[in-house]
Amino acid sequence: MPTASKGLKLHYKEEMNFREIKTGDSISIGKRSLHFITTPMVHWPDNQFTWCPEESILFSNDAFGQHIASSERFANELAPGIVMEEAKKYYANIVLPYSKQVQKVLDLAAPLPIKMICPSHGVIWTEDNIGDIVGAYKDWAYNVSDQKQALVIYDSMWKSTQMMAGAIAEGFEEIGIRAKLLNLQCNHISDIMTDIIDARFIAVGSPTLNSSILPTVAAFLYYLKGLSPKDRIGLAFGSYGWGGQSIPILHQMLGGAKECGFEMLEPIKHQYIPSKEDLHKIKENLITQVKAKLEES
Ligand SMILES: Cc1cc2nc3c(=O)[nH]c(=O)nc-3n(C[C@H](O)[C@H](O)[C@H](O)COP(=O)(O)O)c2cc1C
């Protein structure tokens, strides 16, 4: 591909003699042949699929990859849960912004009688599990999430926002939505992104610090914005002392950005430390809003 030769020359800073390919080109390597399908931006400009029809092998480049480095070579040699979770983590953190391109690529691969998928990262998919990974890619590429799952992501200096997070999680649970509490002090943003693949409701909380949000929450939101998951329902919440600027900042970052553009619930904020009654009100507020949203959809 021209993008590949250009990138390699820029990277290695030397002239190299390439034959550039385009979709439909093929070469014979003796008994077998390699056929090329360009798949730009899944997830680099020079990505391509290579199809070997004699063996029914698809060399899928970044698509269907995982960050697994094991002595096992095939997905069916590892516990299925581990491989699918790692494939989901890879999608969430690497491929997600290019979901539109993945949709096209899935259509291109659909007619191929694939017996094996060899991605450029991780273990090889065989007939035992090709259906599972291709099925999962269809859901991920089309932003299918589970409206029975919520994430409550937060950080807190003195635990007021943490208490609010607990009340919000309880509210979700009370109406049958599984809620996962994720404190940014002890959950890595790449693991949180993996959970975002499944969850429809994404609540993010921060107290106000110096008219802004906590740096941990800001780091997470910038990472989220780059990966730009779609079709989620967001909620901004947090405790504050006087100005309460964290709440509009969170609301804007989750709902206003072109990259995220979540449909937003009304923010939930609380001045200083919430009492037992305050926490009850926060929970009821959440329940009322979520029920209304579910009825709308
Ligand atoms: C260093 C520092 C700076 C703060 N800056 C602000 C501020 O600019 N605006 C505001 O409304 N509250 C501010 N607060 C107050 C906190 O937002 C408030 O105490 C809140 O309840 C803390 O929530 P937490 O227990 O979840 O950390 C500040 C607190 C600290 C310690």
The ligand as a Gaussian input file, in Angstrom:
#p B3LYP/6-31G(d) Opt

LIG

0 1
 C       -7.193000      21.807000      47.666000
 C       -8.672000      21.942000      47.589000
 C       -9.222000      22.791000      46.634000
 C      -10.594000      22.931000      46.531000
 N      -11.101000      23.751000      45.566000
 C      -12.449000      23.918000      45.462000
 C      -12.980000      24.794000      44.495000
 O      -12.275000      25.418000      43.719000
 N      -14.332000      24.900000      44.398000
 C      -15.163000      24.203000      45.231000
 O      -16.364000      24.296000      45.063000
 N      -14.674000      23.372000      46.173000
 C      -13.349000      23.218000      46.326000
 N      -12.830000      22.379000      47.284000
 C      -13.749000      21.730000      48.243000
 C      -14.065000      20.291000      47.885000
 O      -14.599000      20.207000      46.595000
 C      -15.070000      19.735000      48.908000
 O      -14.443000      19.679000      50.166000
 C      -15.632000      18.377000      48.536000
 O      -16.634000      18.033000      49.468000
 C      -14.567000      17.303000      48.536000
 O      -15.122000      16.117000      48.048000
 P      -14.411000      14.704000      48.264000
 O      -14.612000      14.312000      49.721000
 O      -15.092000      13.785000      47.331000
 O      -12.974000      14.875000      47.960000
 C      -11.463000      22.226000      47.422000
 C      -10.894000      21.369000      48.347000
 C       -9.519000      21.231000      48.445000
 C       -8.943000      20.318000      49.458000

